[in-house]
Structure formats: C-alpha cells, structure tokens
Amino acid sequence: MKIRVLLLSILLTNTVLGQTGKLFPDIKGETLEGKVISVPEDTKGKYTLIGMAYSQKSEDELKTWFQPAYSAFIDKSKPSLFEEKYDVNLYFIPMFTGINKMATETAKKKALQGIDKKLYSNILFYKGELEKYKKELGLNRKDTPYFFVLDKEGKIIYFTEGSYSEEKMNAIEDKIE
C-alpha cells in the first residue's frame, strides 16, 4: 500500500512539475460584467493567478479562495504600511463542458445574485471542451480546483490545487514577489 501511495505521489508531482515553464494554454471566457478575456493573451505584462474548476464540488472549493485572493492581490481599498499590494491579474474560471455547457447562463444568473459585486470582473465563465486542458494542465481530478501562477509572459511558474490554505497562499505570494 505504501508503495502505491509513493508511486501515485511521484506521478502527480511529475505531472505538476512538467507543467512549470510551459506557456499556459489559451482559454477564453466571459466575466460577470460581460467582458470577454483571453488568457494568457490579455494577461501578459502582469503576473496572473488562475483558479479552475469543472465540477460542483471543485467549484465549492474554488470559492474558498475568492475573498482571500481578492484581498491579497486586488483590493486596494485598505492600504497598509506593512502589507504589500500586488499588481496581479486574478481569474477564477468555472468550466462548463459537455452537457453542462447548457447550464452556463443559468450559473451566471445565479452567480450575479450570490457573489460579491467586487468579484464580478474576476469570475471568468468558460464554455467549451475540457480534454485540451486536462491533457495540457493535468486537470485529472474533477472534484479538485486547480491554481496556476503565470509569469508576465504567460508561462506557468507555480501550481497548487484544493481548498484555500495560508500555506498555499504564502507559496503563491513567494512566486509573485
């Protein structure tokens, strides 16, 4: 059993590390404000944090990042002498694929009612195929959200997954500094 866990751990690590240094694959979506954004094309010139989810469970975990990531990277309303603010693009991307593509508009309407308005420009709804992203980014566990930090050129410099934690946020901030 221990050998299986070790082998799975090595396989997952190699999949993740294999993505680092690669250009993030093009993905286009629409914000809750109706603006179409293409990542990485429209995000070049700034570091970018992207969170992606393609199931209800992973989307629930993705939401645990909304407020902490917004507060750390976007919110300029509470300047502090001791806290550095970043110049970072931030997008949370719920992915509607397969038969779920038909639910995109319903999900947008629901999000408009349940998500803080300050996050509207950071939620990017993707409607399309999933296989490309599963293959290129290693999005193999549908019930887990995935997070990528892109450099100013759109290359992946860091990857993590799962619910928010301070340790994960600290690692992301270390990569962006």
Secondary structure as UniProt FT lines:
FT   HELIX           2..19
FT   TURN            20..21
FT   STRAND          27..31
FT   TURN            32..33
FT   STRAND          36..39
FT   HELIX           41..43
FT   TURN            44..45
FT   STRAND          47..53
FT   HELIX           56..63
FT   TURN            64..65
FT   HELIX           66..73
FT   STRAND          88..97
FT   HELIX           98..103
FT   HELIX           104..114
FT   HELIX           117..122
FT   STRAND          123..128
FT   HELIX           131..137
FT   TURN            142..143
FT   STRAND          146..150
FT   TURN            152..153
FT   STRAND          155..161
FT   HELIX           166..176
//
